[in-house]
Amino acid sequence: MSEATLRKELYAANENRAIIYKLIFDAMVEEFGLEKAKEVMKKGIYRRGEQIGEKFKKFAPGDFKGLRDAFIGGIPDESKMFAPTVTRCDEGGLDIEFDNCPLKNAWRDMGLSDEECATLCEVAGIIDFGTFEGAGFDFEMTALPEGSKDKCYLKVREKK
């Protein structure tokens, strides 16, 4: 199988993940209402993040260069899938800006509004909280430019 075919399948798998998230979330909203659906779905996604975070525990409390290399090195398609830019990596922390999100791209392709995309990003993005908090770090995610939800900006710090 060619590299181009594998890449196409990889991106299709992530698009499928986005569609599944949307369909499960819609079913949960119908059943439980918006807030309860968000709460329950976040709980499950956070737990998956904690599982992912196990491999990053060895970098806590403050090996941010090791964490950077391991985390960025694990992003599919030589990190092109999420197009990260490390804007800080020193003894004080690790900051990463993401210029792309295949999940958000799929939701936009589905015709979702900015508000619907923001809600699903809030739910899906909880995986990063589980990953970094589960690994033993403090974590914060913001949007760039502030409030736009165009890009995600991750800030990882030593646990206080």
Helices and strands as residue ranges (DSSP letters): H 3-32, H 34-53, G 54-59, H 64-73, E 84-90, E 93-98, H 102-109, H 114-124, H 126-134, E 137-144, E 151-158
